[in-house]
Amino acid sequence: MYTYNETDQQLVNERVAQFAGQTQRFLAGELTEDEFRTLRLQNGLYIQRHAPMLRVAIPYGLLRADQLRKLADIARRYDRGYGHFSTRQNMQFNWPRLEDVPAILGELATVQLHAIQTSGNCIRNTTSDHLAGLAPDEIVNPLVWCEIIRQWSTFHPEFAFLPRKFKIAVSGATTDRAAIAVNDIGLQAVTQHGETGFQVWVGGGLGRTPIVGKQINPFVPWPHLLTYLSAILRVYNLHGRRDNKFKARIKILVRDMTPEGFAKAVDEHWQALKDGPDTLTQTHVDQIAARFNWPVYQTFDAGHDNGVAELKADNLAFARWLRTNTHAHKVDGYAAVSVSLKPTGSPPGDITADQMDRMATLAEQYSQGQLRVTHEQNLLLPDVPRHDLPALWHALDTLGLATPNIGLLTNIISCPGGDFCALANAVSIPVAAAIQARFDDLDYLHDIGELDLNISGCINACGHHHVGHIGILGVDKAGQEWYQVTLGGRQNAARTEQTGDTGAEIGRIIGPSFSREQIPDVIERLIQTYLGLRDDDTERFIDVIDRVGPEPFKTAVYSDPNIVTGKIQHTRTEEAAHA
């Protein structure tokens, strides 16, 4: 965890005081709505369907236990007793009163949290791999670089009013878990001849025009990271569309200039910047690294986790959780543990204040007081000794947070949808709940295996439906809610250091949209088709899509009259029935 110095704290405190004055002036009628809009957006405050929404920054997803307790306290005192984790590793409060927001920001500042630049046409919260610093396949730990980017981008005067919002993601592993290909800038840390540097992708994004980013530089040496980012932002700021917000994202500019033309323009600006004030030194990098409170690991004797093997053999529920919710750790004797916020009946990403408090305590007991927020809207305990896994599992089970569904169909990524967002065409949360209820049989769920299902309530794609193995998009037809289905999307794939391809793909629409009531039946038919086509139980849903294409799935769905009548048979494979 990065710890603030005096300058960091002063900056945040002054911003709180500044926004308190701005809010007071707005409430007194001294600022118009248009004048206040830009000010509130750069402090994370939206006006949603029913109430303001405050988005709290959780830089690159790292949280301390005391910070999570503060979020719980805010949820109780200023909201309705819960918060919502977003796909950009932030927390959102959906019910604060406008007049209370300055007080909330003041509370956040006491634990080194804020809402600066979590909205508006500026550089948003930099995101990273939730297993950063932990994963055995890591080439470079990206966390220090994320913090360097955060400090550089916060209040940067040249990039405070960009044509549109701007998102940066950093990955340091051979498997991209940061979705760099669908960010405005994606950075892949690599080494070349013993030197650390970054592959740079630009122009990725979802929304109305989903595009996978293009690599414009295979290796930027680390001292020039910020100068190269500045060159990219400068080209975007100079040439990005400001007359049409639907064509204002950098992905449209890269498409129009061509990736080669855009790269050339960036290089021209970079030549004037690369040895300037933003050039990084080892001293500066070391100073940032020294402000992190890095975990201290123990050395365990062989056989210290024998209790894990015993409970795994005796308890199917624990064995399932161990398989899906624990992850390999680069340090022997430790595991990273995903805490699913997707039990059946719970909106994806929601967490109650009581659960936040309890998770903070579990982090202190089992993971050196640290937690992480994942892109999948779950929590992660990063440094759990393996011998503590049985005790942790029992505690999470008691709390209702031991659902063994990480990587499985019911680990649904979803935006808040029409229940909260004024932009949404359709609801997302009830659709997610209906799918979770349909696939609540754990035997069946584990037989289906790895599958990403993402839901967005509108074309802005906050639920990242384009990159789900199955994607669901809410659309409006003559004032009615309908849902479009896509197949074959993915946000990442295993990669090598020098590849020019991230492996990300945009899903393909299978045909006409469906009513909300039809969606669980549609998903059921897609799953039945997959189970009938797979060669064996190791072939994943996405592998079958790659092998046979979407046509068999499309035919199965649109030729089934029971989907129209809602009478589809919820059959199970023989294998699943006897699992």
N, C-alpha and C positions, 0 to 999 in steps of 0.2 A: 504494500500500500504506500502511495505517495503521501508524505506529510507536509502540510503547508509550512512555509517560512513566514516571517513577519510581512513581507511584501505581498505574498499570496493572500493572507488574511486581511490586510488593509484594503486590497483591491476589492475583495468580496464585500467587506463591511461598507465601503464607500458606495458600492453599487446598490446595496440594500437601502441606504439612506437616500440615495438619488431617486430610486424608484418609489420610495415612500412619498417623497415630495411630488413626484409626477402623478401618482395615484390620487393624492389629496387634491391636487389642482384639477384633475379630471372630474372627481366627484363634486367639486365645487363649481363646475361648469366653466372653468377657465381654459380647458383644453377640449377641443372637439373630438368626436369619435375617431375621425381620420387622423388627427394629430396624435392621439393616444395609441392608436393601433400599432404603429411601428415601435413605440416605446414598450408596450406590453409584450409584443411578440418576441423582442430580443431579451425579455426576461421570462420567457417560457409560458406566457399566459395567453390562452385561447378563449374565445367565447363559443361554447358548444351549444348543442340543441337545448339543453335544460339549464345549464349553469356554466360558469367559467371552468376551464380545465387548466391545471398547472402541471407542467412537465419539469421534473427535477432531473438534473444531469447526474449520471453516475459514470464518471469518466472511464472509458474502456471497460466498464462493467464491474469494477472493484468496489467492494463495500466492507467497512469495518462493522463489528457487532454494535458499537455505540451509535453508528450512523443508522443502522437498521432500526434500532430502538427509537431513535428520534423520528424516523419516518412513521413508526407505529404510533408514537405520541401525537404527531400531526394528524394522522388518520382519525384518531379518536376525538381530538379537540376541534379540528377544523373541517373534517370531512364526515363520511358516514361509516367509519370504522374499517376501511379497507383501502388498498392501493392497487394499481395495475402496472405490471412490467411490460414495456414495449419491446419491439424487435430491435431497437437501437440501444438496448440495455439501460434504458431510463425508467423512472417511475412516474406515473401519472396519477394525479388526484382529480377526480371527476366532479366534486361537489363543493369546492371552497367558495366562500363569499368574496366578491371582489375587494371589499374593504378590509378583509383579513389577509390578503395576499402579502402585503409588506411585512406583517408580523410573522407569517410563515417563512418568508425568505430570511428574516432575522433569526428565527429558530434554526433554520438550516445552516446558517453561517457559523453557529456555535459548534458544529461538528464537521466543519470543512466541506459543506455541500452548498450547492447553489442551483439556479435555473438559468444561468447566463447562456445565451445563444443556443437554447434548445428549440428555438423556432425562429422565424424570420428568414430573410434572404441573406444569410451569412453562413459561415463555416460551422456546422453543427457538431455535436458530440462525436469525437473520433472513437471508432469501435475497433475491437480486436477479438481474437480467438479466446473463448472462455477458458481454454486450457493453456493459455500463454504462460510460459515458464514452467509448465508441468509435464507437457506431452513428450513422450520418448522420441517422436518423429520431428522434434523441433530443430531447426537449423540455427535460428537466432531468437532470443527472447525479445519480443517486440514491445514490451511494456514501457521501457525507458523512452523508446522512440515515439510511442503514443503520447507520453507526457510532454516530450519536446514539441510535438505538433500542437498539443493542447495549449501550451503556453504561447507558442508563436501565433496561433490563430485567434486567441481570445483578445477581443478589442483591437484587432489589426485594423488600422484606419483605412487602408486601401481596399480591404475586402469586407467592410462592414455592411455594404449595400450592393450586393451582387445582383445579377439579373434574376436569379432564383436561389432557393436553398441549395446547400452544398454539403456533400457527405464524403468523408474519407474513412477508409478501413485499412488495417494493417494486419498482415499474416506473417508468421515466422516459421511455419511448419510445412512439411511436404504435402499434407492434406490441408486445403484451405477451409478452415472453419469460420472465417470472418466474412465470407461472401464478398470478396474483393471485386469480383467481376460485375456486380450489380451496384457498385458505388460510383460516384462521380470521379473519384480517384481511388484506385486500389493499389496498395503497395505490398509487394512480396519480398520479404527480406531474404537475401541470398548471400553466398560467399563466392568470391572469384579470386583465385590465386591467393587465398588466405585473407582477403580483404572483405569486409562487410559492405554490402550495398543493397540496392532495391530495384527490382523490376517494377515498372510503372505502367498501370493500365488506366485509361481515361475514357469517360463517356459511357460508363455502365449506368443502368437505372431501370426501374420498372415503370409503373404508372401507365399513362395513356399510350406511350410508345416504348414498349420494353426492348431494351438493347443490352447485349453483353459487351462489356468494355473491351477496348482495343489496346494492345500493348504498344506504347510509343517509345519506350526506352528499355532495353534489356538489362541495363546495369548503370545505376546512378550511385557513385561512391558516397558513403555516409556523410562526409563533411559537406556535401552539396545537396543534401536532402531538402532543406528548407529553401535554398535558392531555386531548385528545380520546381518545387511546389509553387513558389512565388511566380515563376515564369508561366506555369500553367494557368494560375489564377489571373495573371495579368492579361493573357490572351483572351480568356473567357470574359473578363471584365470589359475589355475593349471591344470585343466583337460579338458577345452574346446578345440575343434578342431581348429587348426591353419593351417592345410594342405589343407582344403577344405572350402571355404567361404560359400558354400551352406549347410554345416553341422556344422557351427561354432556358431550358436546362442545357448543360454543357454537352449532353449526348447528341442534341440536335445540331449544335455547332460542329462537333467532331464529324458527324455524318455529312454535313453540308460542305465542310472544308476538306473532307476525306481524312482518315487517320494520318496518312503521310503528310498532307498539307498542314494539318494541325501540329504534328510533331516538328515540322520544319519551323513553323512560327514560334513554337515554344523554345526551340533551340536558339533562335535568333535573340529572343529576350534573355535566355539563360546566359548567353555569352557576356552580356552586360551585367549580370547579377552574380555569377558563380563565385567570384572572389570578393564579394561585398560584405557588408556587416552581418548578413544572415549565415555566412559560412560557419559551420560548426567546428569546434575544436575538441580535442580529447578532454581537456580540462572542463569544458562546459558539460559534456556528456557525463563525466564522472561526478560532477556536482549534482546533476539531476538524479543519477543512480544512487547517490549517497542519501538522498532524501526519501528513498523507499525503505519501508520496514519489511525487509525480506524475511521469509520464514526460516526458522532454525530446525534442522532435521536431526533426528536421533538415529543411532545405529542399533538395529534389533538383532537378537540372536536367531539362528535358524530355528524354524518351527514356532516362532512367536505367535503366528496366526492360525495355529491348529484348530482353534475354536471355530474359525470360519468354515473350514472343511467339514467339521462335524455337524454344524447347524445346516450347512448346505445339503448334506446327505439326508438330514432328518426333516427338513422343513421346505416344502415346495415354494411357498411364498417368498421365503428368504432367498432361495436359489434363483428364482425369477428376477428378483430385485438386484441380486448380485450380478446377474448376466446383463441386464439392461441399464442399470442406473449407476454402476461403478466403472471407472475408467483407469487404464494403465497410467502409472506415474513414473517419471524419470528417476525417482529416488526409491531404491529397494525398501520394501516394508510399508509403503504408503499407497493410497488410492485417492483419486478424485471422485467425489460422489455427487451425482445429479439428484436434485430434489424436485420431483415433478409437481408442478402447480396445475396439473390437468386431471384431477380425479373426476369421475363421471358426475355431472351436475354442476361443476364449478366453471365459471367463465375462464377461458385460457388466459393465464398470466395474472389473475387476481389473487391477492393474498390478504387475509384479515390482519388487523392490528395484533390480535392475540397470537396468530401464527408468526408474525414478524418478531414479536418479543421472544417467543420460544425458539425460533431459528437463531436469533442472536445468542441465546444461551447455549444452544447446541454448537454453534460456531466456536464459542469460547471453550467449551468442554472438549471438542474433538478436532478443531481445525485452526488453532492458534488465533481465534477471534476474527477470522476473515471469511468472506463469502464473495461470490461472483454472480452476476446476472448474465444469463445466456441469451443468444439471439432467438432461441426457441421459447422465450418467456418463462424460463424456469430459473431455479437457483442452483448454485454449485458450492459445495464445501471442498476447497482445493487440496487440503493437506491432512487427510485422515489416516492415522496409523491403521494398518489392516487388522490388527487384533481388536480394534474398537468397532469394526463394522457390525458385529452382531448387536452390540449395545446401541449403536446409532440407529440401526434398522428398527429395533424395538421402540425407540423414542419417536422416530418419524412415523411409525405405524400408529402409535397412540395419538399422534397429532393429525392423522389423516393425510400425511404427506409421503407415504411410502409406495405410491402407485407405481408398479413396475412396467412403465410404458414408454421410457425414453427410446426414441427411434422407431416407435410403433405407431400405428394408425391413429390412436386416440391422443397422441402427443401433438394435438392440433395447434398450429400457429394461426392466430386470428386477431384482427383489429376489433375495436369496440363496436364498429358498425352503427347501424341506424338507431340503436338504443341510446347512443350518446352523441355521435358525430353528426353535425349539420350537413356535412358534405355527402354522407352515405346515401346510396340508392336503396339499400336493403339492410336488414339486420344480419349480423354475423353470429352473435352469441347463441341465439336459439338454434341456429343450424348446427353449430358445433356441439351443442348439448344433445341434439337429436342423433347425431352421428355417434357420439360417445355412448349414448344409451343403447343404440343398435349393436354396438360392438363391445358391450360390457363383459362379455364372456372371455375371461383371460386365456382359457385354452385356445379358443378360436383366434384371439388377438395374437398370441405368440406363434400360432401356426402360420398366420399370414406373414409374419416377420417384418423386416425393415420396410417402412413406407412413410413418406412425408406427405401430409395433407395440410394445405394452407387455404385460408379463407379471407377474402377482402370484401368489404361492404360497398366499395366503389372502385372506379378505375384508377384512383390514386395509389392503390395496391399497397396499403400499409400492412396488410397481412401477407405480402410477398407471394400471392397466389401463382404468379407466373413461374416461380421456381420450385413449386411443390411437385412431387411425383404425380399427385392429383391436386389440381387447383380449382377453387370455386370462387367465382366473382359475382357479386350482386349487381344486377342491372335493372334499369327502370323501363318498363314497357307500358305506355299509356297510364302511368300512375300506379302500376302494379309491380310488386317485387318478383323478379325472376333471377335465375342463377345459371351462369355459363360455366361449363366444366372444361378444364384443360388436362392434358396428359403429357408426361415425359419431361417435365421441367426438373431442374436441379440447380443448386446454388454452388456446388463445388464437386471436386473429384480429386483423387490422389494425383500428384504431379511430381515431376522431377525439377531439379534446381533451374535448369536452363530452358524448360519448355516455354513456348509462347502461347500456350492454351491453358486456361484455368479449369476447363472441363465443365463450366456452367452452360446451361441451355434453358431457353424459354419454352414453356409448355405449349402444345398445340391444341386449339379449340376443337372439340370432337363433333360439334354440331349445334343445333338449336338449343336454347336455354330451357330450364325446367322450373317448375313451381317449387316453393319451399317444401311442401309436403312430399314431393317426389325425390328430393335429394338423398335421403337415407336409402331409398330403394335403388337409386342410380349407383351409389357407392357400393351397395351390396352386390349388384350385378357386375360391376367392375371387378370386385374382389373374387366373385365366383368364377369369372372368366379367367382371371389370373391363375387361380388355383388349378383350373382345368388345363391350362397351357404350360405351366412350369414343368421343367424336366425333373426336378427333385426339390426337396425343401430347402436347398441352399441357393436356389435361383430366386433373386429378389424381384419384386414387382417391377422396378425400373429396368432390371436386366431383361425381363420378358418384353417390356415395351421396346427396348432397343433391338431385341432379336426379331420380333414379329411385327412391330409397328402398331399404330393405334387402331387400324381397321377392324381387327377382330373384336376389340372392346367397343368400338362405335357400333358395329353390327349387333352385338349382344344387347346393348342398351336400347337402341332405337327399334329393334325388332321385337322387343318384349312388351306385349300388351299389358302385362300386369303392372309395369311401371306407370302407365297411364291410369290404371284403375286402383293402384295402391295395394295390389294383392300379391306382390312378389313373395315367393316362398323363401324363408330365411334358412336355407339348407346349410349344412356344414359338411365339410369333407369327412370321409371315413377316418382319415388320420386325425383330424381335429376332434372328432367325436370321442375318440379313445385315448386322447393325450393325457 
